[in-house]
Amino acid sequence: MYTNDKKLYVARSSQGPLYIAGKMANRHGLIAGATGTGKTVSLQVMAETFSQAGVPCFMADMKGDLSGICQKGEMTPFIEKRAAEFGIPQPEFQGCPVRFFDVYGEQGHPMRASISDMGPIMLSRLLGLNQVQSGILNMVFKIADERGWLLIDVKDLRLMLDYAGRNAAEFTLRYGTLSSRSIGSIQRALLELESQGAEKFFGEPAFDIFDLLRTENGKGVVNILAADRLMQHPKLYSTFLLWLLSELYTRLPEVGDCELPKLVFFFDEAHMLFEDTSKVLTDKIEQVVRLIRSKGVGVYFITQAPSDIPDNILGQLGNRVQHALRAFTPRDQKAVRSAAQTFRPNPSFKTEDAILELGTGEALVSFLDESGAPSVVQRAKMLFPLSSIGPVSLRQREELIRKSPLYGMYEREIDRESAYEIISALDEKTNRQNREKALAEEEEKAQRQRIKEQERRHSARRRSSRSSPMDKIIGSAANTIGRNIGNSLVRSILGSLFK
């Protein structure tokens, strides 16, 4: 629950309330814990607390459970008991202003990006390309950029790859070898990506990240991405969210440490971001996370164990909520020890033991103080949400989407002139020129044949006109003699037959 001294009340220990300092909220954070220990509710509590403070949030909703944040909560026996412990006898239940989004455009406003916006580095990861194939993709982007050809959707990239392959001799000396085999591999990867529904994500109108920074009646809007279907394609999910972070970093102005963040970004199932990820991309993620806080954006990773996050990124997550972990195997025990070592010790209890003993809704909590130093870890109970826990109905979701100020801005897809149309026009022009050339060659060949025939006939007439009178008399006589001989032979043969 937000307080007017720029503190965000999210948990309570035996020592009293635990707050996230507003100006330290952009120093990023971690919510970790085994399945069923309360991570999702903690996420909801933190998101609605930021919203009450006027800070917009963005979060992915894996099962639809977070959509209830838009509705007013109600008293339950558990909340009644927890409210008494926290000294809040009459909770003011309320929902948050919400915008629903969906990459596939089914459960919210569509969120699209162009191929050019995504860029070759992230696209290479999304397609699972090797180093050689990634290099060729970079070349193709460079060729398109130099010609001013926009790469907006998948069909643009497909035809651009085809164009580069057909004209490889033109580009090889300048950019390097454009292997037809590698281009074919990229095309196959694109085909697989299309089968995952990526053609709905790549296109226009492209999503404007400033639409994530809206407030309503003094509250920050909670932007919820429907991710139940997107989760079935982990690379598409993680690459999309990384692109979103990169866009925020690129386009937001520098603001340093504000009294409150400009946006808080919750990255659920964070381990997916780092699975099968090259060092180049991991370094890119680290850079974005490290620098984006200067843009006033706080990034909170939600995962099962801190060990899911690379150390160089984990070290940047100053605000931590650790729910219970289970230690059934040596690997689990190692994860518990690792998690315990990330906290500043509290002499009142052993951190490693406490992680195993926590009940549902309990957590080990350590936030940065006003100077940016991590506080001593506290064993605490997380606040209860003031909004509804669980999903909203389909009818309620659709009604909220239609009432949204964004409704109609992203629903209709736009297909303007881009690489596909330009290359298609060039190919059509080339084909037309080839057809015209072939027709001209056929006509020329026919003309030559006509000229030869005319010359032959003219030559025959000239030979005929050059014959002498004696030649004509001899020829006529020969014809007459020939006819007489022929007639005599016929009469002789006929006479013999009649006898």
TASUL-V843102 format. One record per residue. RES is the residue in one small letter. SS is DSSP state (~ for helix, > for strand, _ for the rest). OMEGA is omega in whole degrees, 0 to 359 (* if undefined). NEAR is the number of other C-alpha atoms within 10 Angstrom. Layout:
BEGIN
res->RES ss->SS omega->OMEGA near->NEAR
res->RES ss->SS omega->OMEGA near->NEAR
END
This chain:
BEGIN
res->m ss->_ omega->185 near->20
res->y ss->> omega->173 near->20
res->t ss->> omega->187 near->13
res->n ss->_ omega->176 near->7
res->d ss->_ omega->175 near->9
res->k ss->_ omega->174 near->15
res->k ss->> omega->181 near->22
res->l ss->> omega->184 near->23
res->y ss->> omega->183 near->20
res->v ss->> omega->182 near->25
res->a ss->> omega->179 near->28
res->r ss->> omega->177 near->21
res->s ss->> omega->177 near->17
res->s ss->_ omega->179 near->9
res->q ss->_ omega->180 near->9
res->g ss->> omega->183 near->10
res->p ss->> omega->175 near->16
res->l ss->> omega->186 near->21
res->y ss->> omega->165 near->21
res->i ss->> omega->177 near->23
res->a ss->> omega->184 near->22
res->g ss->~ omega->184 near->24
res->k ss->~ omega->175 near->21
res->m ss->~ omega->183 near->26
res->a ss->~ omega->178 near->30
res->n ss->~ omega->177 near->30
res->r ss->~ omega->173 near->26
res->h ss->_ omega->184 near->25
res->g ss->> omega->183 near->25
res->l ss->> omega->169 near->25
res->i ss->> omega->185 near->27
res->a ss->> omega->178 near->29
res->g ss->_ omega->180 near->24
res->a ss->_ omega->178 near->15
res->t ss->_ omega->177 near->14
res->g ss->_ omega->182 near->13
res->t ss->_ omega->175 near->21
res->g ss->_ omega->181 near->21
res->k ss->~ omega->184 near->27
res->t ss->~ omega->179 near->22
res->v ss->~ omega->177 near->20
res->s ss->~ omega->177 near->25
res->l ss->~ omega->181 near->22
res->q ss->~ omega->178 near->24
res->v ss->~ omega->182 near->23
res->m ss->~ omega->180 near->25
res->a ss->~ omega->182 near->27
res->e ss->~ omega->176 near->30
res->t ss->~ omega->175 near->24
res->f ss->~ omega->180 near->30
res->s ss->~ omega->179 near->27
res->q ss->~ omega->179 near->23
res->a ss->_ omega->180 near->22
res->g ss->_ omega->181 near->22
res->v ss->_ omega->176 near->23
res->p ss->> omega->180 near->27
res->c ss->> omega->172 near->28
res->f ss->> omega->178 near->21
res->m ss->> omega->177 near->22
res->a ss->> omega->182 near->24
res->d ss->> omega->188 near->21
res->m ss->_ omega->185 near->17
res->k ss->_ omega->183 near->14
res->g ss->_ omega->185 near->17
res->d ss->~ omega->185 near->16
res->l ss->~ omega->184 near->24
res->s ss->~ omega->180 near->27
res->g ss->~ omega->180 near->22
res->i ss->~ omega->180 near->27
res->c ss->~ omega->184 near->24
res->q ss->_ omega->178 near->21
res->k ss->> omega->179 near->16
res->g ss->_ omega->179 near->19
res->e ss->_ omega->183 near->16
res->m ss->_ omega->174 near->14
res->t ss->_ omega->179 near->9
res->p ss->~ omega->180 near->8
res->f ss->~ omega->181 near->9
res->i ss->~ omega->179 near->16
res->e ss->~ omega->179 near->17
res->k ss->~ omega->181 near->13
res->r ss->~ omega->180 near->17
res->a ss->~ omega->179 near->17
res->a ss->~ omega->179 near->12
res->e ss->~ omega->184 near->12
res->f ss->~ omega->181 near->18
res->g ss->_ omega->178 near->9
res->i ss->_ omega->187 near->12
res->p ss->_ omega->182 near->12
res->q ss->_ omega->180 near->10
res->p ss->_ omega->178 near->17
res->e ss->_ omega->183 near->11
res->f ss->_ omega->182 near->14
res->q ss->_ omega->174 near->18
res->g ss->_ omega->179 near->18
res->c ss->_ omega->172 near->23
res->p ss->_ omega->188 near->24
res->v ss->> omega->168 near->26
res->r ss->> omega->178 near->26
res->f ss->> omega->178 near->22
res->f ss->> omega->179 near->20
res->d ss->> omega->178 near->21
res->v ss->_ omega->182 near->25
res->y ss->_ omega->177 near->20
res->g ss->_ omega->183 near->17
res->e ss->_ omega->183 near->11
res->q ss->_ omega->180 near->17
res->g ss->_ omega->178 near->23
res->h ss->> omega->179 near->25
res->p ss->> omega->174 near->26
res->m ss->_ omega->183 near->24
res->r ss->_ omega->172 near->27
res->a ss->> omega->176 near->23
res->s ss->_ omega->176 near->19
res->i ss->~ omega->180 near->21
res->s ss->~ omega->179 near->18
res->d ss->~ omega->180 near->17
res->m ss->~ omega->177 near->22
res->g ss->~ omega->185 near->15
res->p ss->~ omega->183 near->20
res->i ss->~ omega->180 near->16
res->m ss->~ omega->179 near->18
res->l ss->~ omega->177 near->22
res->s ss->~ omega->178 near->21
res->r ss->~ omega->181 near->18
res->l ss->~ omega->181 near->20
res->l ss->~ omega->181 near->21
res->g ss->_ omega->184 near->17
res->l ss->_ omega->174 near->19
res->n ss->_ omega->186 near->14
res->q ss->~ omega->181 near->10
res->v ss->~ omega->181 near->13
res->q ss->~ omega->177 near->21
res->s ss->~ omega->178 near->21
res->g ss->~ omega->179 near->20
res->i ss->~ omega->178 near->23
res->l ss->~ omega->176 near->24
res->n ss->~ omega->178 near->17
res->m ss->~ omega->182 near->22
res->v ss->~ omega->176 near->23
res->f ss->~ omega->180 near->21
res->k ss->~ omega->179 near->14
res->i ss->~ omega->180 near->16
res->a ss->~ omega->181 near->18
res->d ss->~ omega->181 near->13
res->e ss->~ omega->179 near->8
res->r ss->~ omega->181 near->9
res->g ss->_ omega->180 near->11
res->w ss->_ omega->181 near->20
res->l ss->_ omega->173 near->22
res->l ss->_ omega->186 near->27
res->i ss->_ omega->184 near->26
res->d ss->_ omega->186 near->24
res->v ss->~ omega->182 near->22
res->k ss->~ omega->174 near->19
res->d ss->~ omega->182 near->22
res->l ss->~ omega->179 near->23
res->r ss->~ omega->184 near->19
res->l ss->~ omega->177 near->19
res->m ss->~ omega->176 near->23
res->l ss->~ omega->179 near->24
res->d ss->~ omega->180 near->18
res->y ss->~ omega->180 near->16
res->a ss->~ omega->179 near->22
res->g ss->~ omega->181 near->20
res->r ss->~ omega->181 near->12
res->n ss->_ omega->185 near->12
res->a ss->~ omega->182 near->17
res->a ss->~ omega->180 near->13
res->e ss->~ omega->188 near->11
res->f ss->~ omega->188 near->16
res->t ss->~ omega->182 near->14
res->l ss->~ omega->185 near->10
res->r ss->~ omega->186 near->9
res->y ss->~ omega->185 near->16
res->g ss->_ omega->185 near->13
res->t ss->_ omega->175 near->15
res->l ss->_ omega->183 near->25
res->s ss->_ omega->178 near->16
res->s ss->~ omega->179 near->15
res->r ss->~ omega->180 near->11
res->s ss->~ omega->177 near->19
res->i ss->~ omega->177 near->20
res->g ss->~ omega->178 near->15
res->s ss->~ omega->178 near->16
res->i ss->~ omega->179 near->23
res->q ss->~ omega->179 near->18
res->r ss->~ omega->178 near->14
res->a ss->~ omega->176 near->17
res->l ss->~ omega->179 near->22
res->l ss->~ omega->178 near->16
res->e ss->~ omega->180 near->13
res->l ss->~ omega->178 near->18
res->e ss->~ omega->180 near->15
res->s ss->~ omega->177 near->10
res->q ss->_ omega->179 near->15
res->g ss->_ omega->183 near->15
res->a ss->~ omega->180 near->20
res->e ss->~ omega->177 near->17
res->k ss->~ omega->180 near->19
res->f ss->~ omega->182 near->23
res->f ss->> omega->180 near->24
res->g ss->_ omega->179 near->24
res->e ss->> omega->6 near->21
res->p ss->_ omega->179 near->20
res->a ss->_ omega->182 near->18
res->f ss->_ omega->178 near->18
res->d ss->_ omega->185 near->14
res->i ss->~ omega->178 near->14
res->f ss->~ omega->174 near->11
res->d ss->~ omega->176 near->12
res->l ss->~ omega->189 near->21
res->l ss->_ omega->185 near->17
res->r ss->_ omega->174 near->20
res->t ss->> omega->182 near->17
res->e ss->> omega->182 near->13
res->n ss->_ omega->177 near->9
res->g ss->_ omega->180 near->13
res->k ss->> omega->175 near->19
res->g ss->> omega->178 near->28
res->v ss->_ omega->176 near->29
res->v ss->> omega->181 near->29
res->n ss->> omega->185 near->23
res->i ss->> omega->177 near->22
res->l ss->> omega->174 near->25
res->a ss->> omega->188 near->26
res->a ss->_ omega->183 near->22
res->d ss->_ omega->178 near->14
res->r ss->_ omega->180 near->14
res->l ss->~ omega->180 near->22
res->m ss->~ omega->179 near->18
res->q ss->~ omega->179 near->11
res->h ss->_ omega->189 near->14
res->p ss->~ omega->182 near->16
res->k ss->~ omega->178 near->22
res->l ss->~ omega->180 near->22
res->y ss->~ omega->185 near->20
res->s ss->~ omega->180 near->23
res->t ss->~ omega->178 near->18
res->f ss->~ omega->181 near->23
res->l ss->~ omega->176 near->18
res->l ss->~ omega->176 near->20
res->w ss->~ omega->180 near->17
res->l ss->~ omega->177 near->18
res->l ss->~ omega->181 near->19
res->s ss->~ omega->177 near->19
res->e ss->~ omega->178 near->17
res->l ss->~ omega->180 near->21
res->y ss->~ omega->184 near->20
res->t ss->~ omega->192 near->12
res->r ss->~ omega->181 near->11
res->l ss->_ omega->179 near->16
res->p ss->_ omega->176 near->11
res->e ss->_ omega->179 near->13
res->v ss->_ omega->181 near->13
res->g ss->_ omega->179 near->15
res->d ss->_ omega->179 near->18
res->c ss->_ omega->175 near->17
res->e ss->_ omega->175 near->16
res->l ss->_ omega->179 near->23
res->p ss->_ omega->173 near->27
res->k ss->_ omega->180 near->23
res->l ss->> omega->173 near->28
res->v ss->> omega->187 near->29
res->f ss->> omega->179 near->23
res->f ss->> omega->184 near->24
res->f ss->> omega->180 near->23
res->d ss->_ omega->184 near->23
res->e ss->_ omega->188 near->19
res->a ss->~ omega->182 near->18
res->h ss->~ omega->181 near->20
res->m ss->~ omega->181 near->19
res->l ss->~ omega->188 near->23
res->f ss->_ omega->178 near->17
res->e ss->_ omega->179 near->14
res->d ss->_ omega->183 near->10
res->t ss->_ omega->179 near->14
res->s ss->_ omega->179 near->12
res->k ss->~ omega->180 near->10
res->v ss->~ omega->182 near->9
res->l ss->~ omega->177 near->16
res->t ss->~ omega->177 near->17
res->d ss->~ omega->178 near->14
res->k ss->~ omega->179 near->16
res->i ss->~ omega->180 near->17
res->e ss->~ omega->181 near->16
res->q ss->~ omega->181 near->13
res->v ss->~ omega->180 near->18
res->v ss->~ omega->183 near->23
res->r ss->~ omega->187 near->17
res->l ss->~ omega->188 near->13
res->i ss->~ omega->179 near->23
res->r ss->~ omega->177 near->26
res->s ss->~ omega->175 near->20
res->k ss->~ omega->179 near->22
res->g ss->_ omega->181 near->28
res->v ss->> omega->175 near->29
res->g ss->> omega->181 near->25
res->v ss->> omega->181 near->26
res->y ss->> omega->181 near->25
res->f ss->> omega->177 near->24
res->i ss->> omega->183 near->25
res->t ss->> omega->184 near->23
res->q ss->_ omega->183 near->24
res->a ss->_ omega->178 near->22
res->p ss->~ omega->181 near->24
res->s ss->~ omega->176 near->16
res->d ss->~ omega->184 near->19
res->i ss->_ omega->177 near->21
res->p ss->_ omega->186 near->13
res->d ss->~ omega->184 near->11
res->n ss->~ omega->175 near->12
res->i ss->~ omega->179 near->15
res->l ss->~ omega->180 near->18
res->g ss->_ omega->180 near->11
res->q ss->_ omega->184 near->16
res->l ss->_ omega->188 near->22
res->g ss->_ omega->182 near->24
res->n ss->> omega->190 near->24
res->r ss->> omega->173 near->25
res->v ss->> omega->182 near->25
res->q ss->> omega->174 near->29
res->h ss->_ omega->186 near->33
res->a ss->_ omega->171 near->27
res->l ss->_ omega->177 near->24
res->r ss->_ omega->182 near->15
res->a ss->_ omega->181 near->15
res->f ss->_ omega->183 near->8
res->t ss->_ omega->176 near->9
res->p ss->~ omega->178 near->9
res->r ss->~ omega->178 near->9
res->d ss->~ omega->180 near->14
res->q ss->~ omega->178 near->16
res->k ss->~ omega->179 near->13
res->a ss->~ omega->179 near->20
res->v ss->~ omega->179 near->24
res->r ss->~ omega->180 near->15
res->s ss->~ omega->179 near->15
res->a ss->~ omega->181 near->20
res->a ss->~ omega->183 near->21
res->q ss->~ omega->180 near->12
res->t ss->_ omega->182 near->16
res->f ss->_ omega->171 near->20
res->r ss->> omega->190 near->14
res->p ss->_ omega->173 near->16
res->n ss->_ omega->183 near->13
res->p ss->_ omega->183 near->9
res->s ss->_ omega->181 near->9
res->f ss->_ omega->178 near->12
res->k ss->_ omega->187 near->11
res->t ss->~ omega->183 near->24
res->e ss->~ omega->178 near->17
res->d ss->~ omega->183 near->12
res->a ss->~ omega->181 near->18
res->i ss->~ omega->181 near->24
res->l ss->~ omega->187 near->15
res->e ss->~ omega->186 near->15
res->l ss->_ omega->174 near->19
res->g ss->_ omega->179 near->15
res->t ss->_ omega->182 near->14
res->g ss->_ omega->175 near->20
res->e ss->> omega->181 near->25
res->a ss->> omega->166 near->32
res->l ss->> omega->189 near->24
res->v ss->> omega->174 near->26
res->s ss->> omega->178 near->25
res->f ss->_ omega->176 near->25
res->l ss->> omega->176 near->24
res->d ss->_ omega->185 near->18
res->e ss->_ omega->180 near->13
res->s ss->_ omega->179 near->9
res->g ss->_ omega->179 near->14
res->a ss->_ omega->178 near->11
res->p ss->> omega->179 near->16
res->s ss->_ omega->175 near->18
res->v ss->> omega->182 near->15
res->v ss->_ omega->179 near->24
res->q ss->> omega->172 near->25
res->r ss->> omega->191 near->25
res->a ss->> omega->172 near->24
res->k ss->> omega->180 near->26
res->m ss->> omega->176 near->29
res->l ss->_ omega->175 near->24
res->f ss->_ omega->178 near->23
res->p ss->_ omega->173 near->27
res->l ss->_ omega->177 near->24
res->s ss->> omega->184 near->23
res->s ss->_ omega->176 near->23
res->i ss->_ omega->180 near->21
res->g ss->_ omega->186 near->15
res->p ss->_ omega->171 near->18
res->v ss->_ omega->178 near->17
res->s ss->_ omega->178 near->12
res->l ss->~ omega->180 near->10
res->r ss->~ omega->179 near->9
res->q ss->~ omega->179 near->14
res->r ss->~ omega->182 near->19
res->e ss->~ omega->179 near->15
res->e ss->~ omega->179 near->11
res->l ss->~ omega->178 near->18
res->i ss->~ omega->181 near->20
res->r ss->~ omega->181 near->13
res->k ss->~ omega->182 near->10
res->s ss->_ omega->175 near->15
res->p ss->_ omega->180 near->10
res->l ss->_ omega->185 near->14
res->y ss->_ omega->181 near->15
res->g ss->_ omega->181 near->11
res->m ss->_ omega->185 near->12
res->y ss->_ omega->187 near->19
res->e ss->_ omega->184 near->15
res->r ss->_ omega->182 near->9
res->e ss->_ omega->180 near->14
res->i ss->> omega->179 near->11
res->d ss->_ omega->181 near->11
res->r ss->_ omega->182 near->13
res->e ss->_ omega->181 near->13
res->s ss->_ omega->185 near->16
res->a ss->~ omega->182 near->24
res->y ss->~ omega->182 near->22
res->e ss->~ omega->182 near->17
res->i ss->~ omega->181 near->16
res->i ss->~ omega->177 near->17
res->s ss->~ omega->179 near->13
res->a ss->~ omega->178 near->12
res->l ss->~ omega->179 near->12
res->d ss->~ omega->179 near->13
res->e ss->~ omega->178 near->12
res->k ss->~ omega->179 near->12
res->t ss->~ omega->179 near->12
res->n ss->~ omega->179 near->12
res->r ss->~ omega->178 near->12
res->q ss->~ omega->178 near->12
res->n ss->~ omega->177 near->12
res->r ss->~ omega->180 near->12
res->e ss->~ omega->179 near->12
res->k ss->~ omega->179 near->12
res->a ss->~ omega->178 near->12
res->l ss->~ omega->180 near->12
res->a ss->~ omega->178 near->12
res->e ss->~ omega->177 near->12
res->e ss->~ omega->180 near->12
res->e ss->~ omega->179 near->12
res->e ss->~ omega->179 near->12
res->k ss->~ omega->178 near->12
res->a ss->~ omega->179 near->12
res->q ss->~ omega->179 near->12
res->r ss->~ omega->178 near->12
res->q ss->~ omega->178 near->12
res->r ss->~ omega->180 near->12
res->i ss->~ omega->179 near->12
res->k ss->~ omega->180 near->12
res->e ss->~ omega->178 near->12
res->q ss->~ omega->180 near->12
res->e ss->~ omega->180 near->12
res->r ss->~ omega->180 near->12
res->r ss->~ omega->179 near->12
res->h ss->~ omega->179 near->12
res->s ss->~ omega->179 near->12
res->a ss->~ omega->179 near->11
res->r ss->~ omega->180 near->11
res->r ss->~ omega->177 near->11
res->r ss->~ omega->180 near->10
res->s ss->~ omega->182 near->10
res->s ss->~ omega->182 near->9
res->r ss->_ omega->181 near->8
res->s ss->_ omega->182 near->10
res->s ss->_ omega->177 near->10
res->p ss->~ omega->181 near->9
res->m ss->~ omega->179 near->9
res->d ss->~ omega->182 near->10
res->k ss->~ omega->179 near->11
res->i ss->~ omega->180 near->11
res->i ss->~ omega->180 near->12
res->g ss->~ omega->181 near->12
res->s ss->~ omega->179 near->12
res->a ss->~ omega->180 near->12
res->a ss->~ omega->179 near->12
res->n ss->~ omega->181 near->12
res->t ss->~ omega->180 near->12
res->i ss->~ omega->181 near->12
res->g ss->~ omega->181 near->11
res->r ss->~ omega->181 near->12
res->n ss->~ omega->180 near->12
res->i ss->~ omega->181 near->11
res->g ss->~ omega->181 near->11
res->n ss->~ omega->181 near->12
res->s ss->~ omega->180 near->11
res->l ss->~ omega->180 near->12
res->v ss->~ omega->181 near->11
res->r ss->~ omega->181 near->11
res->s ss->~ omega->182 near->10
res->i ss->~ omega->181 near->11
res->l ss->~ omega->180 near->11
res->g ss->~ omega->181 near->10
res->s ss->~ omega->182 near->8
res->l ss->~ omega->183 near->8
res->f ss->~ omega->178 near->6
res->k ss->_ omega->* near->5
END
